[in-house]
Amino acid sequence: MFDTLLSLPLFQGLGRADLNRILESTHLEFEKRAGGSVIVREGDLCEGVTFVLDGKVAIENVAADGSWLVEEELPTPTAVGIESLYGSKRTYTSTCQTRSQTRLLWVDKRTIAALTAYFEVFRINLLNHLSASLSRAQQPQWLPAPDTLEGRIVAWFRAHVARPAGQKQFRLTMSLLGKYLGEDYRYISRALHNLEHQGLLSLSRNTITIPAFEQLIMHYAL
């Protein structure tokens, strides 16, 4: 348990003595969840951080008009809700749910604030996490324009994922993707089938599954 906690975002770099002090003086809520359980839901008020200790989890982001969505698997251990703790809009931006039996640790916002004030390492970890999230969000905007339609499709995918690695599943029609890219759906279909033939993704009805997103963007140097 100690090693797991010390590998979590925000807890990394804490000494065992400091971690013991936190465990003795702070109320931390541990729980187990079965697969298919919603951890947080998009639009709900964020009142703390959920740390996923193990198991498999995925996040889901839905377009504003509900016309398409993307699901992403997250590596564990991970944290859910850090980016939504502060600011003018303190609601979750994604729905997160379990895909296997999972152990969770819930830390409320008041406790996060106290730990941030008391432990410098905790405060630095929080700032590093927020800075890294901001950097990841800005990077795709400054990438060079791809020369091919396949490259443009991959670039569009990258602009709409939380992290450029792991398994992704886009649920949208080729016609809608073509509308976003300003291309006829027949050309979109041809480009997507080219990517499928290269083993970079698989196609089914209105669903595009990418098993390893890092391989897709590496292939197109994005």
N, C-alpha and C positions, 0 to 999 in steps of 0.2 A: 504493500500500500504506500509506504514512504517513497519508493522509487517511482511509482505511478504518479503520485501527487507532485513530486519534484520535476516530472517531465511535462506537466501541464503548462499551457500559456499562463503567464502572470506569476506562477510559482517557481519557474526555472531560476536557478542561481541562489535560491534560499538555502541556508544551512539547515542541518537536521535539528539543531537547537532552536532555531527560529520557527521551523515547522512544528516542532513539539509545542512551542509556546502558543502557536495559532490553534492547534488541535485542543489544547487544554483550556484556552480562554475564549474560543469562538464556537458558536453553534453552527456546525456544518451539517447539511441534510443530505444523506446518502440514500439512494433508492435503486431498485432494479426495475427495468421495463422489458416487457415482451416485445417481440418484433411486430411492427405495424402500429406502434404507439406514437402519437403526436407529442413531441417534446415542447415545441413552441409553434404558434400559428401566426402567419403574416397578418399585420395590423393590430395584434394584441399589444398592450402596454408592456414595455420591458422594465421589470422591477428587480432584475438581478442577472447573474451569469450562470448558465448551466454548463458544467464541465462534463464531457463525455469521456469516461475512463477507459472503456473498451467496447467491443462489439462493432456493429456496422450501422452507420446513420447516413441519411441523405437529406439534402435541402431541395426545396422546390420553389422556383420563382415563376410567377404568372404575369403575362403581359397585362397592361392596364385595362385593356378592353376584353381580356379573357380569351383571346383568339389563339394563343399558343403558350407553351410553358417549357421550362427546362428543368430536369432533375439531375442532381450531381451527388455522387458519393463523396463523403469526407473521410480523410484519414483520422484515426483515433490514436492517442487521446487528442481531443480538440475542445474548443470553447465556443459556445453559442450565445450571442447577445452583447458582446463587448462593444461593438460599434453602435449599438442602439441605447446604451446606458445614458448618454448625455446628448445635449443638443436640443433644438426646438421641436424635433419630431422623434419622440422616444418610443417608437413602436418597432416591432420586428419587421424586417424587410423581406424575410423568407419564412416559409414553413419548413420545420425540421422534424423528421420522424425516424424511428428506429427501423432497421431492416433485419435485426437479429436481437437476441437477448442482450441487454445493454445495462451497464452500471453508470449511474449519474451522480454528480455532486452539484447541489444547488447552493449558491452563495448570494444572499440578497444585496441590494445596492448599498445599504448602510454599512454592511460589513466590508464590501469592496472599498468604500471610501475610507473606512478606518484603517484597513490594511495598507492602502495606498499612502495614507498620511504617516503611518508608523514605520513601514519598511521601505527603504529607498529602492531596493532591488525590485520590489513589487511595483513601485511607481515607475521605474525605468521600463520594466516589462510592459506595463500598460501603454506607455508612450510609444515604445517600439512597435507594439502590435497595431496601434492606430496609425502610425506612420507607414508601416508596411502595407496596411489595407488601402490607404490613400494612394500610395505609389503604384500598387497593382491596378487600381481603378483608372489611373491616369495614363499608364504606359501604352495601352492599345491605341489611344488617340494619336500617338506620334510615330506609329510604325509606318514604313513606306507603303505606298499603294501597290497591291499585287498586280502582276501582269496578266493573269489568267482568271477566268471565271471561278475555277476551282479555288484559287488563292483568295478571291474575294469572298467566297462562301466561308472558307476557313477563318478569314479575318472577322466576318460577321459573327461566327460562332464564338470566337475568342472575346469579342466585345460584350458578349452576353453570358459569360460564366464567371463564377466567383473566384475560381482558381484554375490556371491553365494546365491541369493535370488530372488524372483519374478518369473514371467512367462518367460519361454524360449521356443524357437522353433528351433530345429535342422532339417535342410533339407539336408539329405544325405541318401544313400542307405545302407542297412544292409551289403552288400558285401564290400562297402568302409570302413564302421566302422570295419568290421572284418579284413580288410587289415591293418588298423592302430593298431589293437590289436593282430594281429597274430593268429586269430581264424577263423574257417570255418563259413560262414554266417548262416548255420543252427543252430549252437550253439548260435550265436548272436541273431538270431530270437527267439530261445527258452528263452534266458535270458531276452530279451526285453518284451516278452509276460508275463513272470513271474512278471516283474515290473509293467506291465499294470494291471495284475490281482490284484496286491496290491493297485491299485488306485494311483500310484505315477507318472504315465505318460499315454499318450494315443498315439496310432499308427494309421497312415493313410499312403497313398502311398508316400514313400520316405520322410516322415515327422514324427518327434518325438516331441510331445508337452508336456512340463513339466509345470503344472499349478502353482506349488509352489516349487521352487528349494530348499528352505531351508528345506522342509520336506523330500525331496529325500536324501540330504546329512546327515540329522539327523538320518534317518532310517539306514544308513550305517556307521554312526559315522565317517564321513570324515571331 
